[in-house]
Amino acid sequence: METDLEGPFGSGAVDEVPLAQAPLVRVLSQVRIPKLVTMSGSDLAPTLDRVIHGLAADYPIVNVQHEQQITLTPGGIEQTPGQQVWALRSNDSRWQLTLGETYLTITDAAYTSREDFVDRLAHALTVFAEIVQPPYAERFGVRYINRIDDPAQLSSNRLRELVRPEVLGGLAVPLPPDVALAQALSDSLYIVGQRFLRARWGLMPIGAVLDPTVPSIASQSWVLDLDSFTQGQLPIDEQFTTVAADLALGAYRYFRWVVTDEFLSTFGGTQS
């Protein structure tokens, strides 16, 4: 297996290396649309009800929730209920769709391939767009959150074997025996032609997460969070599948540049 790409960006092909024990904790895609009359007030529930029934064959389980809004006040942080959201699940709980006034999010809890994920997204978005009829998407992204939480993999020396030196950050600093690194986080936003890539990675302290939808753990972890997205007025049409695949490929290329052959072997990589 060869991971020595010229760089994390480019248009060339990237060899696919499936990981049998991939450290993925969340794969999701979100489409954000402008606020519409048909998705507001008393019109919201009937419209989403049609979407829910249109997707019932794949997502038969539904749960109505409220988003939590966080407000900073003189007395501290206050949480108040926000807009209603509808969470739909497949029978095996692998797939979840979250529908709100201005977005659709699809989450895969057992990611197998980019093609499988894009196909599911395309079907859900087709039903959503036919019923809601948004004029365009304001933001569309595909996001991969990786997390290594095995203590045996988290020493500075071991991480030097798993990822490139360019992404070690604070882990590259030599430490005496009486000094421990609690956190080292990098956050970069790239403009890549007509799309964007936000890459966050590093060592996280116990209980810390980069996204509130990801369960916390009672140990340190090393994370690699890649959000590949486009924004503006993007037509929601048959080209959306191609856009989704391109966004996912951009994130994968960055991932493959970050990790080493040792990483791929450690997590069950096999050349396709």
Backbone bond lengths (Angstrom), bond angles and torsions (degrees), N, CA, C in turn:
res aa  C-N    CA-C-N  psi(-1)  N-CA   C-N-CA  omega(-1)  CA-C   N-CA-C  phi
1 M - - - 1.460 - - 1.526 109.82 -
2 E 1.316 117.18 134.46 1.457 122.09 -179.32 1.523 109.42 -119.66
3 T 1.325 115.81 126.92 1.458 119.54 179.15 1.528 112.17 -118.80
4 D 1.326 116.55 11.16 1.457 120.18 -175.42 1.526 110.07 -82.02
5 L 1.338 116.30 70.86 1.450 121.13 176.19 1.526 109.19 -72.07
6 E 1.334 115.46 155.59 1.462 118.78 178.46 1.516 111.56 -64.39
7 G 1.328 116.88 -29.55 1.456 121.12 178.91 1.516 109.76 -176.06
8 P 1.319 116.77 174.44 1.459 119.92 -177.38 1.520 114.02 -78.68
9 F 1.336 117.70 -3.56 1.461 121.14 -178.72 1.523 109.22 -127.44
10 G 1.315 115.18 152.72 1.457 119.48 179.09 1.513 110.41 153.71
11 S 1.328 115.54 173.75 1.452 120.60 -178.12 1.523 112.80 -110.44
12 G 1.325 117.43 -1.73 1.454 120.63 -178.67 1.517 112.11 -73.46
13 A 1.338 114.91 163.63 1.461 120.99 179.28 1.528 110.53 -67.88
14 V 1.318 115.05 150.08 1.464 121.96 177.07 1.520 107.38 -122.60
15 D 1.324 117.29 125.11 1.462 120.71 178.48 1.522 110.04 -59.71
16 E 1.321 115.84 132.47 1.459 121.20 178.09 1.523 109.51 -82.29
17 V 1.317 117.21 127.64 1.455 122.03 177.12 1.525 107.98 -125.97
18 P 1.339 117.83 93.69 1.471 120.16 178.31 1.524 110.60 -61.33
19 L 1.332 116.31 141.93 1.461 122.10 178.88 1.524 108.96 -113.27
20 A 1.329 115.81 115.29 1.470 119.90 -178.03 1.516 111.84 -65.20
21 Q 1.322 117.36 -30.75 1.471 121.85 178.03 1.528 109.78 -120.52
22 A 1.326 115.78 49.33 1.465 120.06 -177.62 1.525 110.80 -57.46
23 P 1.339 117.80 135.91 1.471 120.51 -179.72 1.519 113.65 -82.03
24 L 1.335 117.11 34.31 1.459 121.59 178.95 1.525 110.09 -77.59
25 V 1.314 117.47 128.27 1.466 120.84 174.51 1.522 112.14 -108.64
26 R 1.327 117.63 -13.83 1.457 120.26 178.12 1.536 109.64 -161.56
27 V 1.330 115.98 130.06 1.468 122.31 169.92 1.517 105.99 -127.43
28 L 1.313 116.61 125.84 1.462 119.02 -176.86 1.519 110.71 -148.48
29 S 1.309 114.19 160.87 1.460 121.52 173.30 1.519 107.26 -136.68
30 Q 1.313 115.88 140.41 1.467 120.19 179.90 1.528 110.34 -131.88
31 V 1.332 114.89 135.39 1.460 122.95 173.37 1.520 107.50 -113.08
32 R 1.322 116.80 122.24 1.463 121.11 177.09 1.525 109.09 -107.47
33 I 1.332 115.41 135.41 1.462 121.63 -178.39 1.528 108.95 -122.05
34 P 1.342 117.48 162.47 1.474 118.88 175.36 1.523 110.31 -67.32
35 K 1.309 116.66 158.39 1.461 120.52 178.01 1.525 109.60 -71.03
36 L 1.343 114.94 126.46 1.456 121.07 -175.09 1.517 111.02 -113.18
37 V 1.332 116.55 154.41 1.462 121.47 176.78 1.526 110.00 -59.27
38 T 1.333 116.45 -40.65 1.469 120.61 -177.58 1.524 113.03 -72.88
39 M 1.329 116.50 -6.11 1.467 120.41 179.34 1.518 110.18 -121.20
40 S 1.328 116.78 29.68 1.461 121.08 -177.98 1.521 110.21 -132.61
41 G 1.313 115.09 151.07 1.461 121.26 173.56 1.511 113.66 53.44
42 S 1.331 116.12 -132.76 1.470 121.37 -176.39 1.525 112.21 -71.22
43 D 1.347 117.61 -15.39 1.463 120.29 179.24 1.527 112.34 -81.99
44 L 1.334 117.80 -16.71 1.457 120.95 -173.62 1.525 112.39 -64.57
45 A 1.324 117.05 -53.27 1.462 120.52 -174.60 1.528 112.81 -60.21
46 P 1.359 119.82 -47.12 1.464 118.95 178.89 1.530 112.95 -61.42
47 T 1.332 117.11 -38.37 1.463 119.79 -179.50 1.518 110.72 -66.18
48 L 1.326 116.53 -47.92 1.457 119.64 -179.94 1.518 111.65 -67.66
49 D 1.326 116.82 -29.56 1.463 119.54 176.78 1.529 110.17 -61.52
50 R 1.309 117.74 -38.41 1.458 121.18 177.28 1.534 110.53 -66.83
51 V 1.329 116.75 -39.65 1.463 120.09 177.18 1.526 110.32 -63.23
52 I 1.335 116.08 -45.62 1.465 120.98 -178.70 1.527 111.08 -59.44
53 H 1.318 116.46 -44.19 1.468 119.31 179.36 1.528 111.47 -69.41
54 G 1.316 117.32 -31.56 1.457 120.04 177.55 1.515 113.30 -68.50
55 L 1.335 116.23 -23.39 1.463 121.81 -178.78 1.526 112.61 -107.00
56 A 1.326 117.49 5.96 1.465 121.78 -171.82 1.528 113.40 -60.77
57 A 1.323 118.07 -30.49 1.464 119.74 -178.73 1.527 111.55 -62.99
58 D 1.327 116.95 -36.03 1.465 121.04 -179.79 1.528 112.89 -95.78
59 Y 1.342 116.38 -26.17 1.469 121.22 -175.45 1.531 109.23 -132.94
60 P 1.335 117.83 75.94 1.461 120.57 -173.28 1.528 115.02 -80.36
61 I 1.328 117.61 -12.36 1.465 120.86 -175.48 1.531 108.50 -103.34
62 V 1.322 116.54 128.06 1.462 120.11 -176.76 1.516 110.22 -128.34
63 N 1.316 115.60 145.27 1.456 122.07 178.05 1.521 108.22 -143.61
64 V 1.329 116.79 127.17 1.461 121.30 179.13 1.526 108.90 -91.74
65 Q 1.328 116.22 128.73 1.455 121.53 -177.10 1.523 109.78 -129.50
66 H 1.324 115.30 173.93 1.464 121.71 172.30 1.525 108.86 -121.37
67 E 1.315 115.80 130.90 1.450 118.87 171.66 1.526 109.43 -65.79
68 Q 1.325 115.61 149.94 1.449 120.75 177.35 1.524 109.98 -100.18
69 Q 1.335 116.23 123.65 1.455 120.98 176.07 1.521 109.35 -96.04
70 I 1.329 115.62 130.82 1.467 121.46 -178.84 1.520 108.72 -103.39
71 T 1.338 116.29 124.70 1.464 122.11 -178.46 1.523 109.59 -123.83
72 L 1.323 115.85 133.04 1.463 120.52 175.29 1.528 108.74 -88.43
73 T 1.319 116.74 122.38 1.463 122.64 -179.72 1.527 109.09 -124.19
74 P 1.343 117.31 167.07 1.475 118.99 176.53 1.529 112.56 -57.11
75 G 1.321 116.16 -25.70 1.462 119.42 179.88 1.509 113.89 -89.08
76 G 1.334 117.60 -0.97 1.457 120.92 179.84 1.517 111.26 124.03
77 I 1.311 116.02 -158.12 1.461 122.34 -178.22 1.523 109.61 -89.42
78 E 1.326 115.94 129.02 1.459 121.09 177.37 1.523 109.74 -118.53
79 Q 1.342 115.61 137.82 1.456 121.38 175.48 1.521 109.31 -108.60
80 T 1.320 115.56 129.22 1.462 120.57 178.87 1.529 108.59 -129.76
81 P 1.335 117.52 149.30 1.464 119.68 178.92 1.528 111.68 -62.51
82 G 1.325 115.85 135.68 1.451 121.24 177.48 1.516 110.92 -103.28
83 Q 1.302 117.14 -148.11 1.454 121.72 -177.59 1.524 111.11 -68.87
84 Q 1.315 116.09 156.05 1.451 121.16 175.27 1.516 110.02 -72.45
85 V 1.335 115.63 143.53 1.455 121.27 173.48 1.523 107.97 -131.78
86 W 1.314 115.82 151.06 1.453 122.19 179.35 1.525 108.21 -111.12
87 A 1.326 116.74 119.28 1.460 122.11 179.47 1.528 109.05 -103.40
88 L 1.322 117.02 117.25 1.456 123.34 179.39 1.523 109.05 -107.19
89 R 1.338 116.68 141.25 1.456 120.66 -179.21 1.516 111.22 -130.92
90 S 1.327 115.32 149.93 1.456 120.73 171.10 1.528 108.44 -75.00
91 N 1.318 116.86 164.33 1.464 120.87 -177.77 1.524 112.38 -59.23
92 D 1.340 117.25 -34.87 1.462 120.45 -179.29 1.524 112.86 -89.43
93 S 1.341 117.04 3.56 1.474 123.67 178.57 1.523 113.43 65.15
94 R 1.322 117.53 9.09 1.463 119.05 177.94 1.523 110.92 -69.64
95 W 1.338 116.99 -44.14 1.456 121.87 -175.63 1.521 110.74 -104.78
96 Q 1.318 115.66 140.42 1.462 120.44 174.67 1.518 109.69 -136.50
97 L 1.329 115.15 137.16 1.452 122.09 172.53 1.526 108.14 -113.26
98 T 1.300 117.51 133.90 1.451 122.18 174.93 1.523 108.23 -118.06
99 L 1.329 115.18 124.26 1.464 121.38 -176.52 1.522 109.55 -116.66
100 G 1.317 116.14 130.20 1.453 121.49 175.55 1.513 110.53 -132.16
101 E 1.311 116.68 -172.82 1.468 120.61 -178.62 1.525 112.19 -61.06
102 T 1.314 116.74 -33.38 1.463 119.40 -172.45 1.521 113.36 -129.37
103 Y 1.316 118.81 18.61 1.465 117.44 -179.21 1.523 112.32 -160.56
104 L 1.315 113.71 159.71 1.460 123.70 167.73 1.521 106.62 -129.71
105 T 1.332 116.13 130.82 1.461 121.58 177.52 1.513 109.28 -124.97
106 I 1.322 117.13 133.66 1.458 121.96 174.08 1.523 108.47 -116.23
107 T 1.338 116.16 134.93 1.457 122.32 -178.26 1.519 109.51 -126.74
108 D 1.318 116.33 136.68 1.462 122.98 178.83 1.522 108.37 -115.64
109 A 1.339 116.99 118.98 1.459 121.53 -177.77 1.521 112.75 -89.33
110 A 1.332 117.70 -6.21 1.469 120.92 -179.29 1.525 108.61 -143.47
111 Y 1.305 115.74 63.49 1.462 123.02 -173.84 1.525 111.27 -59.11
112 T 1.339 116.34 132.22 1.460 120.79 178.88 1.522 112.66 -116.85
113 S 1.343 116.91 -39.33 1.462 118.95 -178.89 1.514 110.19 -160.52
114 R 1.328 115.05 158.56 1.462 121.21 178.16 1.524 110.29 -65.16
115 E 1.349 116.86 -39.60 1.462 120.58 -178.85 1.523 111.29 -62.63
116 D 1.326 116.67 -44.57 1.463 121.20 179.73 1.523 110.85 -61.89
117 F 1.324 116.04 -44.01 1.460 120.81 -178.60 1.528 110.85 -65.39
118 V 1.325 117.26 -45.15 1.464 120.82 -178.43 1.527 110.82 -65.64
119 D 1.327 117.53 -37.65 1.468 120.21 178.03 1.529 111.09 -61.86
120 R 1.329 117.03 -45.00 1.467 120.79 178.40 1.517 111.07 -62.27
121 L 1.317 116.23 -44.19 1.455 121.28 179.05 1.523 110.53 -60.84
122 A 1.329 116.98 -44.87 1.467 120.98 -177.34 1.527 111.10 -61.69
123 H 1.333 116.99 -41.81 1.465 119.72 -179.54 1.532 110.75 -64.98
124 A 1.337 116.92 -47.71 1.466 120.33 -179.15 1.520 111.06 -62.43
125 L 1.317 116.44 -41.24 1.461 119.97 -177.83 1.522 111.48 -69.74
126 T 1.333 116.92 -33.54 1.465 120.21 177.93 1.525 110.68 -61.98
127 V 1.337 116.47 -47.37 1.465 120.93 178.55 1.528 110.08 -62.37
128 F 1.324 116.56 -46.48 1.468 122.04 -179.21 1.529 110.81 -59.00
129 A 1.335 116.60 -47.43 1.466 120.59 -176.13 1.520 111.98 -68.63
130 E 1.336 117.72 -36.66 1.465 120.20 179.85 1.521 111.99 -64.05
131 I 1.317 116.80 -34.62 1.469 120.91 -177.22 1.530 111.54 -88.03
132 V 1.314 116.80 -47.99 1.472 121.38 -175.79 1.526 111.22 -78.78
133 Q 1.324 117.28 -34.79 1.462 123.95 -179.60 1.535 113.04 55.73
134 P 1.320 117.66 54.78 1.463 119.12 175.03 1.524 110.16 -68.81
135 P 1.321 118.66 142.80 1.474 120.44 -178.81 1.522 112.62 -69.46
136 Y 1.320 117.18 -26.28 1.461 122.12 -179.63 1.527 108.77 -171.05
137 A 1.318 115.92 168.83 1.465 122.00 171.87 1.524 108.60 -99.08
138 E 1.317 115.62 137.73 1.471 119.97 177.87 1.528 111.36 -86.76
139 R 1.326 115.73 -29.73 1.470 121.17 178.47 1.524 108.52 -151.78
140 F 1.312 116.31 139.89 1.458 121.61 178.61 1.518 108.06 -142.07
141 G 1.324 116.73 125.92 1.448 118.97 -177.31 1.519 113.52 -144.87
142 V 1.322 114.37 158.72 1.459 123.23 173.48 1.519 106.80 -125.55
143 R 1.343 116.16 131.55 1.462 120.35 -171.15 1.527 110.88 -131.44
144 Y 1.324 115.08 136.05 1.460 122.16 177.58 1.533 108.70 -122.78
145 I 1.322 116.56 124.46 1.467 120.93 178.36 1.527 108.22 -115.01
146 N 1.318 115.88 114.38 1.460 122.93 178.04 1.529 109.23 -104.66
147 R 1.335 115.99 144.06 1.470 118.97 178.73 1.522 109.79 -146.00
148 I 1.311 115.62 125.91 1.461 122.27 172.92 1.516 107.58 -101.76
149 D 1.338 117.02 120.01 1.467 119.55 -178.15 1.521 113.11 -125.70
150 D 1.315 117.76 7.21 1.465 121.34 176.08 1.528 108.71 -75.93
151 P 1.336 118.78 118.13 1.474 120.18 -178.05 1.527 113.07 -54.58
152 A 1.326 116.87 -30.03 1.465 119.78 -179.04 1.526 111.97 -67.22
153 Q 1.320 117.23 -19.20 1.472 121.22 -178.49 1.516 113.26 -100.31
154 L 1.346 117.26 -0.38 1.466 119.76 -168.54 1.524 115.02 -103.35
155 S 1.311 118.58 1.11 1.454 118.30 176.06 1.525 109.35 -70.08
156 S 1.317 116.14 155.60 1.465 120.08 -179.22 1.520 110.94 -59.03
157 N 1.330 116.47 -41.98 1.462 119.57 -179.02 1.520 111.43 -64.83
158 R 1.352 117.18 -39.90 1.458 119.43 -179.42 1.527 111.10 -69.21
159 L 1.323 118.24 -42.50 1.461 120.67 179.58 1.528 111.45 -64.49
160 R 1.316 117.35 -28.55 1.461 119.99 175.28 1.527 111.19 -63.19
161 E 1.329 116.50 -26.43 1.464 121.28 178.04 1.529 111.99 -82.78
162 L 1.334 116.94 -25.92 1.458 121.05 -173.28 1.523 114.19 -90.90
163 V 1.342 117.53 -28.92 1.467 120.40 -177.13 1.523 110.06 -132.07
164 R 1.321 114.86 161.76 1.457 121.28 -178.35 1.535 111.14 -66.24
165 P 1.320 117.69 151.62 1.468 120.07 179.56 1.520 113.57 -61.61
166 E 1.350 117.59 -26.35 1.461 120.81 -179.39 1.522 112.85 -63.39
167 V 1.340 118.34 -22.15 1.463 120.26 -177.21 1.527 112.40 -109.83
168 L 1.301 117.82 12.95 1.465 119.52 179.03 1.521 112.33 -73.13
169 G 1.340 117.65 -33.66 1.467 120.13 179.50 1.521 111.48 57.72
170 G 1.342 115.41 -128.51 1.457 120.53 -179.40 1.514 114.23 -63.20
171 L 1.332 116.93 -18.79 1.465 119.74 177.81 1.522 112.40 -69.11
172 A 1.337 117.10 -17.03 1.458 120.71 179.81 1.524 112.53 -82.83
173 V 1.321 117.39 -9.90 1.468 121.36 -178.62 1.522 109.43 -79.71
174 P 1.329 118.86 125.34 1.474 120.00 178.63 1.533 110.57 -67.58
175 L 1.333 115.90 134.62 1.455 121.26 -177.01 1.525 111.09 -119.23
176 P 1.328 116.87 136.60 1.471 119.39 173.55 1.525 110.00 -72.07
177 P 1.321 118.59 166.08 1.470 121.39 -176.02 1.523 114.81 -57.80
178 D 1.329 118.20 -27.01 1.464 120.09 -176.59 1.524 113.01 -93.22
179 V 1.346 118.36 11.55 1.458 122.38 179.71 1.529 108.47 -122.28
180 A 1.342 114.87 131.65 1.466 120.56 178.03 1.529 109.29 -122.40
181 L 1.301 117.32 141.39 1.457 122.20 178.10 1.522 108.85 -87.32
182 A 1.344 117.08 119.85 1.471 121.37 -178.14 1.517 112.08 -91.83
183 Q 1.342 117.45 -34.06 1.462 120.38 -176.78 1.520 109.40 -157.96
184 A 1.324 115.93 140.83 1.462 121.40 175.33 1.512 107.11 -151.51
185 L 1.330 117.89 101.36 1.457 121.92 -172.33 1.519 110.78 -122.37
186 S 1.327 115.83 131.56 1.458 122.48 175.34 1.519 109.09 -112.13
187 D 1.335 116.81 144.41 1.459 122.20 -176.81 1.528 107.60 -140.42
188 S 1.339 116.65 113.44 1.461 121.30 -176.83 1.522 110.02 -128.77
189 L 1.327 116.01 140.77 1.459 122.07 175.43 1.523 108.03 -120.50
190 Y 1.345 115.80 122.19 1.455 121.85 -178.63 1.534 109.70 -110.95
191 I 1.313 115.89 143.14 1.461 122.15 170.43 1.518 106.57 -103.39
192 V 1.326 115.48 117.28 1.468 121.50 -174.73 1.531 108.03 -119.94
193 G 1.322 117.04 87.78 1.459 120.02 -175.98 1.518 110.51 64.74
194 Q 1.349 116.26 -116.38 1.457 121.41 -179.52 1.524 112.90 -96.49
195 R 1.318 118.13 6.78 1.458 119.91 -179.64 1.530 109.87 -126.67
196 F 1.326 113.80 175.66 1.451 121.08 -179.29 1.532 108.79 -129.16
197 L 1.308 115.95 154.64 1.457 121.35 173.07 1.518 108.60 -137.18
198 R 1.329 115.37 118.15 1.456 120.00 173.57 1.521 107.70 -101.42
199 A 1.309 116.25 123.22 1.456 121.91 -178.08 1.529 109.19 -120.47
200 R 1.307 115.10 122.10 1.464 121.12 176.66 1.520 108.31 -124.61
201 W 1.306 115.92 136.09 1.463 118.89 179.66 1.529 109.85 -155.34
202 G 1.327 114.46 160.76 1.447 118.96 174.77 1.514 113.49 142.87
203 L 1.303 114.45 -176.81 1.459 123.09 -178.55 1.521 109.86 -86.11
204 M 1.326 116.19 127.37 1.464 121.62 -177.57 1.527 109.89 -111.08
205 P 1.341 117.49 143.10 1.465 120.27 178.68 1.523 112.13 -72.85
206 I 1.296 116.69 170.78 1.460 123.18 -179.98 1.531 110.18 -55.82
207 G 1.323 115.97 131.08 1.463 121.23 175.93 1.508 116.04 78.64
208 A 1.337 118.59 -3.96 1.465 121.13 -176.80 1.523 110.83 -89.45
209 V 1.334 116.63 142.22 1.465 122.65 176.82 1.525 108.90 -136.29
210 L 1.332 115.73 156.14 1.458 120.67 176.46 1.520 112.43 -89.00
211 D 1.328 116.34 -18.18 1.462 121.14 -178.43 1.521 108.20 -135.81
212 P 1.343 118.60 130.32 1.467 120.47 -176.72 1.527 114.00 -65.49
213 T 1.332 118.47 -15.72 1.464 120.13 178.54 1.526 112.62 -82.20
214 V 1.327 116.79 -9.69 1.464 121.06 179.38 1.523 108.91 -92.78
215 P 1.332 118.50 125.85 1.464 120.14 -179.63 1.532 111.05 -61.17
216 S 1.320 116.22 138.96 1.456 120.79 176.67 1.526 109.31 -77.35
217 I 1.326 116.36 162.58 1.455 121.54 178.34 1.520 109.43 -132.41
218 A 1.329 115.70 156.69 1.466 121.22 -175.20 1.519 111.24 -90.60
219 S 1.329 115.85 46.37 1.462 120.50 177.72 1.519 108.37 -160.01
220 Q 1.327 115.89 166.54 1.447 119.84 172.56 1.521 109.43 -67.13
221 S 1.322 116.11 161.50 1.453 120.11 177.22 1.522 109.21 -152.65
222 W 1.332 114.83 159.75 1.462 120.70 172.20 1.516 106.63 -114.52
223 V 1.336 117.43 128.37 1.458 121.46 -174.05 1.524 110.67 -119.52
224 L 1.329 113.95 151.39 1.459 121.95 170.55 1.522 105.88 -136.11
225 D 1.336 116.36 107.68 1.464 123.98 -174.02 1.525 107.76 -113.60
226 L 1.338 116.21 114.15 1.467 121.63 -176.51 1.520 110.01 -117.92
227 D 1.328 116.73 117.66 1.461 123.45 -179.93 1.520 107.91 -116.48
228 S 1.334 116.09 106.26 1.460 122.63 -178.95 1.526 107.61 -102.95
229 F 1.353 117.70 120.66 1.457 118.61 -171.34 1.528 112.09 -149.32
230 T 1.321 113.51 165.23 1.458 121.86 173.24 1.517 107.78 -131.38
231 Q 1.314 117.39 152.96 1.461 120.25 179.31 1.529 109.48 -145.38
232 G 1.313 114.44 159.07 1.455 121.79 -172.32 1.518 107.76 129.23
233 Q 1.286 118.27 -153.95 1.463 122.14 178.17 1.530 108.19 -104.44
234 L 1.326 114.79 90.55 1.455 121.76 -176.62 1.524 110.15 -98.96
235 P 1.345 118.82 118.58 1.464 120.39 179.23 1.526 111.17 -60.06
236 I 1.320 116.51 138.49 1.462 121.18 176.47 1.527 107.32 -95.12
237 D 1.337 115.08 93.86 1.456 120.56 -177.33 1.515 109.30 -141.68
238 E 1.322 116.48 -161.86 1.468 120.38 -176.34 1.525 112.15 -65.54
239 Q 1.320 118.61 -16.40 1.460 121.43 178.58 1.527 112.75 -76.02
240 F 1.322 116.42 -11.50 1.462 119.31 -177.02 1.523 111.71 -61.56
241 T 1.337 117.43 -35.28 1.464 120.31 179.01 1.522 110.66 -62.46
242 T 1.327 116.69 -41.97 1.463 120.57 178.05 1.520 111.27 -64.93
243 V 1.332 116.29 -41.98 1.466 120.60 178.43 1.524 110.16 -61.23
244 A 1.342 116.79 -44.93 1.469 120.75 179.82 1.515 111.17 -60.19
245 A 1.330 117.32 -44.91 1.459 121.13 -179.98 1.530 110.81 -63.73
246 D 1.340 117.39 -39.85 1.467 120.96 179.49 1.527 111.23 -66.29
247 L 1.326 116.57 -41.34 1.460 119.92 178.36 1.526 110.93 -63.36
248 A 1.331 116.04 -44.26 1.458 120.06 179.81 1.526 110.81 -64.64
249 L 1.322 117.22 -39.89 1.458 120.67 178.92 1.522 111.36 -64.80
250 G 1.343 116.62 -37.52 1.464 119.70 177.36 1.517 111.64 -61.79
251 A 1.331 116.87 -41.43 1.461 120.57 177.43 1.518 110.73 -66.81
252 Y 1.334 116.36 -39.65 1.470 119.53 -178.83 1.524 111.10 -66.10
253 R 1.319 116.98 -40.24 1.462 119.21 178.54 1.522 110.43 -60.73
254 Y 1.319 117.35 -41.75 1.464 120.12 178.76 1.527 109.84 -63.74
255 F 1.342 115.90 -43.48 1.468 120.67 178.16 1.526 110.58 -57.92
256 R 1.337 116.72 -47.28 1.461 119.96 -177.89 1.528 111.86 -65.41
257 W 1.329 117.18 -30.56 1.456 119.20 176.36 1.525 111.13 -70.92
258 V 1.324 117.18 -37.11 1.465 121.45 -178.14 1.515 111.78 -66.92
259 V 1.335 117.34 -45.10 1.463 120.39 -170.60 1.520 111.46 -88.39
260 T 1.338 115.30 158.33 1.461 122.74 -178.92 1.523 110.69 -102.08
261 D 1.330 116.06 173.18 1.464 120.46 173.69 1.528 110.60 -58.82
262 E 1.319 116.33 -36.04 1.465 120.16 179.75 1.529 110.64 -63.66
263 F 1.314 117.06 -38.63 1.472 120.76 175.74 1.523 110.14 -60.07
264 L 1.329 116.67 -49.51 1.466 120.49 -178.51 1.525 111.15 -59.98
265 S 1.323 116.70 -42.79 1.476 119.39 179.72 1.522 111.04 -67.05
266 T 1.326 116.96 -40.70 1.471 120.82 -178.39 1.511 111.65 -61.12
267 F 1.337 117.37 -36.72 1.457 120.62 -176.38 1.537 113.48 -102.38
268 G 1.330 114.26 26.89 1.461 119.47 169.84 1.505 114.78 80.39
269 G 1.319 118.05 30.93 1.448 120.45 -178.07 1.519 112.79 -70.00
270 T 1.315 115.45 137.68 1.451 122.17 175.62 1.516 108.89 -133.62
271 Q 1.317 117.27 133.39 1.459 120.18 -179.26 1.521 109.72 -68.12
272 S 1.361 117.37 128.08 1.454 120.80 179.72 1.510 111.03 -83.89
